Amino acid sequence: MPEADTPTTADGIRTFCIEHFVQPARSRGEHTVTLRAGDVHHQMDLAQRLPAVCAALGSDTFERLARVRRLAIDGPLNGASTLFVFKLT
């Protein structure tokens, strides 16, 4: 079982996405941000963890921590091409 601070945990995935996608979009003055599960998976150098990425991004916890509101999820369940669209609040 991975340790709590490893990037393969849901918390690590959420933190990575906030730091690398949400905060930069907010800094650029954007109103929405779209995250592609496969991009997150690849940039984190994960192996066979797409379900974990999708679960982390689809969680209410991510919305609360990132201060975003989910607008849409498009694509296959737990797939690399799954898109998560969030409104920055």
ABEGO torsion letter per residue (X at the ends): XBBAABAABAAAAAAAAAAAAAAAAAAAGBABBBBBAAAAAAAAGBBGAAAAAAAAAABAAAAAAAGBBBABBBEBBGBAABBBBBBBX
